[in-house]
Each structure stands twice: as C-alpha cells, then as structure tokens.
Amino acid sequence: FGSRSVPVSYRAQSLFLPPTMKIEEVQSTTKSARVASHSHIKGLGLKDTGDAEQIAAGLVGQEKAREAAGIVVDLIKSKKMAGRALLMAGAPGTGKTAIALAIAQELGPKVPFCPMVGSEVYSCEVKKTEILVSNCRKAIGLRLKETKEVYEGEVTELSPEEKPDPAGYGKTVTGVLIGLKTTKGTKTLKLAPSIYEGLQREKVNTGDVIYIEANSGAVKRVGRSDTYATEFDLEAEEYVPLPKGDVHKKKEVVQDITLHDLDMANAKPQGGQDLASVMEQFKKQRKTEVTDKLRGEINKVVNRYIDQGVAELIPGVLFIDEVHMLDIECFTYLNRALESPLSPIIVLATNRGICTIRGTDIVSPHGIPVDLLDRLVIIRTLPYAIDEIMQVVSIRAQTEKLNVEDEALELLGEIGANTSLRYVVQLLTPANILAKTNGRDSIAREDVEEIDSMFFDAKSSAKLLAEQADKYIS
C-alpha cells in the first residue's frame, strides 16, 4: 500500500488471517503444447549407403522420394546446388511438406531454411516480388569470421585513478588499473577513462569474468567466476569457468547472419532515441521495402568480405509450398533469381496437375510456366498404402501421447485408404476424447467408428453436395 495509512481495524483483522499462499509442483505442459503437424519428423531416415529405410526418423514409405531428397541434401552441403531448384509434386497428403522439413532437419540449424506459402505474396502493403526477394535473402546465410585481440580473465583488481576536477566539480577519472587472471597467469592493465565507462555500463565487479577488445576497447561481461559459486539452489548470477591460456590472446569470433538481417539493419530509420521519437515509430508500424540500390551496396560489401576471406557464403533453402498460388510475375522473378550469383536453393511443392497459370489463360503442368519447369528437377510422391497409413497414424499417436488399440489402428488404416491420411490423423484427438468420456485410457475400434460417423471427409461431403445440390444455394 506504500505510504498510505491502513485502518486500525483492518490491521488488527489481518494479524489473525491464516496464510492462504499455496505452492504446488506441476508438470510442464510445454512439450504437449508444441506438438504440430510435423513434430515427429527428425530427418530423411536414410542409411549410410543412401538407401531409405521403410520406417525411420518419423517418415514412412516414399523411399524413392526420400533417396532423391538425400542426394539433394548432399549437393546442398557440398555447395553445388546454389541457383538450382527442386519441385516436389504429388497428390494431397503424400508427404511433400514432411520431406521438405526432413531436408531442413538433415541440413542442421547452421544452414538457413526459410519456409513460405505461395499465397503469402499477396499483401496489400508490399509488392509481390518484394516478399520473394526478402525470403530469398533470408535463405542466404553469411558466416563472418573475425580474429580479435582481446584481454580476457577474472577481475582481481579494479582501481580507478582520480584527480581533482579543474572546474571544481569533484574528481575526474584519468584511468583505471585492472587485474585479470586466467589459468596461466595474471596481468595488470592500465586502461583509458572511456574503457572505465564501459566497465561501469557492464556493471563489472571483482570476481567477474570479462573480455576487452584491444582495438575498440569494447567491454563484455561474460559472467561471474565459478569460484564464487554459492550453495544456494536459486541464483540470479550466471557462473562461468576461469578462462584458459594467457590474458592477452587472439580469439576467433564466428557470427551467423542472413543477407536479410543485413538489409534490415541498414534500412532502419535513424530516428531520435527520445521517447517521443520511439512512440512515433511504433505508430508507423508499416512494412517498408528495402531498395535495390541498398541491396546492391550490401552485396558489394559481402563480396568484398568473401574475397578477403573474412566471410563465407552459406546458400540455404527457400521452401515455397502451394507454389501454384504464385502468378506469372512471381514465376518470372524466380527465373531471374535462379540466375543470380547470390541465390538460395529453391524447393517448391504442389499438389496440382494440369491447370492454368495464375494471371494468364495458359494451361501448364502443375500451374508452372514451362520455362521454369525446364530448370527444375522433380521428385514425385506417391499415395500411401494401408499399412503405411497405419504406421504414420501410430507415429502421430506416439507424438501426441495417445494409446491406440490394434483393431482401432487397422480401422483407421482402412478409413485412410478410402479417404485421406490427413483425415484419419485428424480423427485421433476426437477419438481420444470420446474414449476418455467412455472411461477408457486407450482408443478402441468403437470410438473410431463413432467418431467417423460424426464427421465427413472431403470426398463424402462432396458426394453429399452433388446428391442434394437442389437444397443448397449455388
């Protein structure tokens, strides 16, 4: 209540109130909340020979497509796939997106992977080609390697040197003596006043592990030395080991960024730092386009860094799902992007057959212009058999921590063969709710039968519409 007075009667009553605070240990729900459609995909599931296993890494079947994707992964890792494109074509629910995400898992977190859907380009704020350009540049990584001279160690002494201010306003700092200790020895340094300001900003005290860049004088507090670690269970400090080697050393700093990061860092408006300016920028939260001129300048700097050996270009993957949603302008841009010296690997996916190219009257395979199709290598995905559907459903049930009886699994396989894999996967959670309502811990055959009778799949719904067309507005 701060400094406000509290009535005596209230204070008297509060003395006799029993404590109501109760702390209970609860199980974390983080994992169960993050289960998505492809959470079970861990990789392509290939042997060392490059052959696909029937069931591995969350994928079932589609051996030929997975083996082809494995060759693409090897090409990407050897940096021989840049400026090339891959099309994954197949019927709905045949694992195109799953294989694309498996490629991302195989490449690892250091290779950029930028997923998008074809319809994302239709924004009222930004041009269609601008969305494609920015996503292309998100998929191109740059690994910056820089060797810096640093002074690193645990602070053993921190003594500022002061002298009276000529103007008569107290004292000014003329320098600072700092002692740094590593496993190999101790060194005392005399630093400039500007570095002392950096030490104050980082809130450095005796016992902290820090490093100071020799060229710029920048100070970085790494953490508290683990020799000061206490016996408490809860600590706000982060404890780090005593640095090895000499106090004065050369340290290689590696930083992974994308070309899009560089674009945005250089395109930000250089407004004032006062509160009014910051609030004004928040009010104008519109997407702004980065100019081609700025991108050209950034490309020149990147190329210079690559020539000097300071940076390494890492072509990543731009994955465009539902690529038939793009129009002729976007396809024209993709043709140009594939010929650019700074180009990612482009992976496209579609479930369309022979259809019209959006924005034209031209009919083409997959709704993609023939000149772009000529540049693509195409991976075909095939429909799943009943036993493969059962395996996929079983893996999904394990991921969602659901128990499914064998008879129920067989029925789900049969339903999936007549409808689609996506439909039977969607039935799992409602069937589990029904099983719990009936007092069971596992999904039984009768639960699946009842849930299947409640819901319609796409084919059944379309058939019903055709039969009762006169009852609907068309």
N, C-alpha and C positions, 0 to 999 in steps of 0.2 A: 504493500500500500504506500510505500515511500514515506514521506514526512507527514502524511495526513493522520489526524488523530482518530483513534478507534474507540467507540463507546465502551465504557467500563463493563456493562452487562454482557456485551459480545465477547470481550476479552475473558471474562470470568467463565462464560459458557465454553469457550474454545479450549480451556485448560482440561476440561473433562471429556472432550470428544475423543473417541477411540481412533487410533490410526487406521486410515482406510486404504493406504497405498499397498498394492499387492504386485509383486513381480513374479511372472511365470515364464519358464523357459518354453519357447515354442519352436517347432520345426520350421526351417526356412522353406519358403514356397517359391524361391527364385527360379529353380530349375523347372518346376512344373509349369510356371507361368510363361516360360520362354520356349515351350515346345511349339515349333512351327511346322509347316507342310514338309519341309525337307531337313528337319533337325537330325534325322537318322543318317544322312549322307556324310560319310567320313573320307571318301576317296573313290577312285575308279575300281578298286578291287582287282588289280592285276598281279600276276605272278612276276618273278624276276625275268622270265622269258618274254614277257609282254602279253601272254595269254590271259584271258579273263576267266576268273573263277565263276561258277554258276551263281553262288551267293557269297558276297563279300563286301565289306565297307558300307553296308546299308543298301547296296544295289543288287537287283535280282534280274537274271537274264540279260538280254540286249548285248550279248557277248561281242558281236562284230562291231557294234557302235562304240562300245567301251574300249575295244582294242584300237580302233581308229582314233578315238579321243586320246588314248595313251601315246600314240605316235605324235599327235599334235602337241601334247604336253612336253615331250622330248624336244620337239622343234622349238617351242617357246623357250625352254630352258637353255637351249644352245644358241638362242637369239637369231634363229634362221627363219622365223615365222613373221617378223615385223612387216607390216604392209600387206599382209595376206588376210584372207577371210574364210570362214567356215560356216556352212549352213547346216543346221540340224532340222531335218524335215520328217514329219510323221504325223499320224492321227492323234487327236487329243488323248491325253492320259497315257502316253507311251514312254515317258521319262526323259523328254528333251531338256527341260529345265534342270532335272535332277543330274543329268550327265554334265551339263554346263557348270553347275555348282560343284560337282565332283572334280572337274578340271581346276576350279579355283582352290579346292582343298589340296590337290596334288601340287599345285604351284607354291603354296605356302603363303604366309602373311606378308612376306617381303616383296612379292610381285603384285602390283596394283590390279584389282578386279573391280570393274565398275558395271553393275547391272542396271538396266533400264528397260522400260516397256515402250513399244512403238508409239503409243498414244500420248506419251509424256511431252512430245514435241509441240503439241497443240496448246500453247499457252497464250493468254491474251496480253502478257507483259513483255515477252521476249520472242524474237524471231525463231522459226523452227530450226534453221541451220545453226543458230547460236546455241541452242540446247545440245545439239550434236557435237559442236566444236568443244564446248565446255566438258562434256562427258568423255570425248576423245582424249582431252588433255588430263582429265582425272585418271585415265587409264595408262598414262605415260609417267613412269617414275624416274626420279633423279637421285642417285646416291652420291652425296657430297662427302668427300674425304679431305680432312684438313689436319695437318700436323701442327700442333701448337706447343710453344714453350710455356710450361706452367710451373708454378711453385705450389706444391701440394703437401699437406700434412695436418697433424693435430696441433691446434694453437696451444702453446705452452706459456706464452707471454704476450701481453697486449698493452703497450705503454705509449700513450700519445705524448709528444713533446710540445709544450706550450710556451708562449711568450706573451707579455702584456700587449694589448692592442694599442697602437699609437693613438687611435681616436679616443681612447679612454673607456671603451665598452668591454670590460672584462679581459679575457685572454683569447688568443687565436692559436689554432693548431698548426705547427710548422712541419710536422712529420709524425711518424709513428713507428715504434720499434715492435716487431712481431717475431715471436719464436715459433718455428714449425718443426714438428717431429715426425719421422717415419720409422719403419722397422730398421732402416740402415743408418740413421743418424739424426742430428738436429742442426738447424741453421737459423741464425738470427738475421732478419732483414730490416732495412730502414726504408720505409715507404713514403710516397708523396701524400700531401693532405687530401688530394682528390680520392686516393685509394682508401683513406680512412673514412671518407664519407660513404664509400661503397661498403666498407665493413659495418658501418652503423646501419645502413639500409638493410643489409642481410642479417642484422642483429647477432653478429658474431661475438662469442664469449670464449673464455679459456676453456679448453676441453672439446671445442667443436672441430670437426674435420672440414677444411676448406681447400679450394684451389684458386690461385690468382694467375690470370693470363699475363705473360711477360710483356707482350706487345701492347695490348689495350688497357691493362690494369683492371680488367673486369674481375669482380669477386663473386664466387659461387660457394654458398654454404651447402655441403653435401649432407651433413647430419651431425649427431653427437657421437663422440668416440665411444666404442662399446666397453671401454674400461670404466666408464661412468655408469654403466647399466645397473639398475637397482633391482631389488627383489619384488617389486610391485607387479601385480597382474595386469594393471591398466596403466599405460604410459602414453603421454602425448608426443614424446620425442621419438625420432627415428634414429636408431643406433647403427653405426657403420664401423667396419673394422679399420684398424690403423693402416694407412696406405703403405704399400711396399716400395722398395727402391729408394733412390735419392729424393731429396726435397725438390731440387731443380731437375726437371726431366722434360722429355718430349712426349706428348700424348696425342694419339690419333683420335680425332672426334669424327664419328660417322653419323650422318643425318639423312634420313629417307624422306623425301617430299615428292609432290607431283607437280607437273607444269601448271595445273590449275591452281595449286597453292601459290605459286609464284605470281600468276596472273592476278589473283585476288589481293595478294599482299601489296602489289604495285598499283592496283586500281582503286584502293580505298580512298575516299575523300580525306584530304588533310585538313580537317576542321579543327576548331579550337578544342581545348581539353576542359573548358569550364562546363559547369552543369547545364547551362542554357544551350550550348552547342551540342552536347551529348543528347539532350532531350529532343532537340530539333532533328538530329539524325535518326532517332527512334521513330519519330513521326513519319519520316520519309522512308519507310522500310519497303522500297520497291526494288525489284531485281534490276540491276544495271548491266548493260552489255559492255564487255571488255573490247576495246577497239582492236582492229587488225594491226594497226601501227604499233600498239603496245606489245601485242603478242610477237610481232616481228622483232622488236628490240630485245624481248626476253629470249627468243630463240637464238639471237646472235650471241648474247651473253652465255647461254647454255652451251652452244657450240664451241665458244672460246674456252670455257671451263673443261669441256671434254677433250679438246686439243691439248690443253695444258696438263691433262691427267688428274685434275682436281675433282672432276665429277665423272660418273658412269651412268649412261642412259639405260633404263630398265623398261623395255616395252612390256606393258601389261595387257590385260584383256578387257575389251568393251563388249559386254553381252547385251544384245538387243532382242528381247523376247517379243513375240507377236509382231515380227518385222513387216508383215503385210499391211500394218496400220500406217506405215510411212507413205508419203506421197512422192510424186516424181521429182520434186525439188530436193527432198531429202536423199533420195537414191542418187541423184546427180552429185550431191555433196559427198556421199560415201565413195563414189568413183574417184573423186578428186583426193579425198582423204587417204585412200589406199596408195596413191602415188606420191604422197607427201613424204619427205625424208624423216619427219617426226610423226610416225604413225603407230598406233597400237595394233594388236591382233584383234580382229573383229569377229565375234561369234554371233551368228544370227539364228533364230529359231522361229519356225512357223508350222501351223497345222493346216494350212490351206493347200488346195490342189490347183487346178487351172482356174484362175479368176482374174478380174480386172485390176489393173494397176491403179491405185488410188490417184485421183486427179486427172485421169485420162480415160479414153474409151478402149485402150489397148488391152487385150487379153493375153496373159503370160503365165507360165508355170509359177506357182506359189505367190502370184501377185508381185513378182520382182522383175524389173526390166532385164531383157536378155543380155545386154552388155555387162551388167553387174553379175548375172548368173555365170557368165564365162570366167569371171575372176574367182569364183568360189569353188572350194572342194565341199562336197555334200555328203553328210552322214545320214543314213536312213534309219529310223527307229520303227520297230515292228510291234504289232499288238501282242499283249501278254497272253500266255496260255493259262488254263485254270490253276495248275499247280504253282505257276509263278505269281499269280494274283494272291493265292493263299499265303505264299512266302512274304510278299510285300505287306499284306494285312497283318501277318504275325509280327513282322519287324515294327510296324507302326504301333501295334498293341503294346509291345515291349517298351517303345519310346514313351508312350503315354501312360505306362504303368497300369495296363488293363489286363485282366485274366480272361482268356477266351478258350472255351472248351473245343475239343477237336471237331465235334459234329457241327458246332456253330461256325467254325473256320471253313469247313467243307461247304456249308451252305453259302457263306459269304463269297467263296470262290466261284460257285455256280452263278450267283446273282451278278458278280462282277463280269463274268464271261458274257452274260446276256445284256448287261447294261454298260458300265464302265468302271475302271479301277477307282476313279475319284469318288464315284457314288458309294461304293462299299466302304471306302476309308471314312467317308462322312457318316456312315451308319454306326461306326464303332462307339462314339461317345453317347449318342441317344440310347443305344442298346445297353450300354453300361449303366446309365441312369435307370432304365427300366428294370434291369437285373437287381439293382440295389433296392428299388421300390418293392420288388417281389421277395426281398430278403436274401438275395444271393450275392456272393462275392465275385463270381465269375459269370461271363456272358454265356448263356445256354442257347441251344438251337431255337427254342420257342421265343426267346427275346428277339432274335434276329427276324424270325417270321413275323412277329407282331409289329416290329418297327418298320419292316419292309412294306407291310400292308398300310401303314400310316402315311408313308411318303411316296412320292412319284419320282422316278428318274426322268432325264430329259426325253428319252425315246417314248416312254409310256405317256408322258404329258403331251408330247406332240401328236401321238396317235389319238389320244382323247380329244384334243382340239380338232383334229381332222374329222372325227366321228360326230362331234357336236358343234360344228362350225356355225350352224344357223343360230345357236344360242349365244354367240359372242359377237361383240361389235368389231367389225373389221373395215 
